Amino acid sequence: MGFYERYVLPHFINCACGTRPIMKQREKVVPVASGTVLEIGIGTGLNLPYYDASRIERLIGLDPSERSWELAGKRAAALEFPVEFIGLPGEAIPLADHSVDTIVMTFSLCTIPDPVAALEGMGRVLRPGGRLLFAEHGLAPDASVRRWQDRLDRPWGVLAGGCHLNRDIPELLRQGGFALQEMDSMYLPGTPRFAGFNYWGTAEHA
């Protein structure tokens, strides 16, 4: 891991993903989580203030960035429920089958190299009847915006740690074995339209 990836990128993502419009999206989905929770791409812990401590038994934060764990650990210190950080030593989530009640995934699916395989892995660890709570940016509905997303996708990914601008979030969820329960979408105010179309809602493993 180079200097940029270790020391610069976590702070860049922390700032970019901590803007007010994005934090409002987090606030819409995170408080619904309950039981044993797996957060995919916990990063620097921006979701932590939004968990309802009365509903959480245990939170497991999955992230490949060791530096991000360090930053998230500072935010986790004052929480009223146990938080465990785990890395991603291989392609599979290092948890047992059907071991979590809720999966929280916010602004993470854009960076995962194989999103369908990752979603299949989430389905494996989710208990029957469990829910995936998500808030993700992705493919815009307007052709003019989609053209800019396609043009900027590669350079944006270099700057933003592999983030993709043009992923079709509902279709990826379907391909990964999830059925949408509810979903809303809109352009977030105050964000560039090429990076600001957001999907959020809940899904069950089909």
Sequence and secondary structure as in RCSB ss.txt:
>XXXX:A:sequence
MGFYERYVLPHFINCACGTRPIMKQREKVVPVASGTVLEIGIGTGLNLPYYDASRIERLIGLDPSERSWELAGKR
AAALEFPVEFIGLPGEAIPLADHSVDTIVMTFSLCTIPDPVAALEGMGRVLRPGGRLLFAEHGLAPDASVRRWQD
RLDRPWGVLAGGCHLNRDIPELLRQGGFALQEMDSMYLPGTPRFAGFNYWGTAEHA
>XXXX:A:secstr
  HIIIIIHHHHHHHHTTSHHHHHHHHHHGGG  EEEEEET TT TTGGGS TTTEEEEEEE S HHHHHHHHHH
HTT SS EEEE   SSS SS TT EEEEEEES TTT SSHHHHHHHHHHHEEEEEEEEEEEE   SSHHHHHHHH
HHHHHHHHHTTS  S   HHHHHHHTTEEEEEEEEEE TTS GGG EEEEEEEEE 
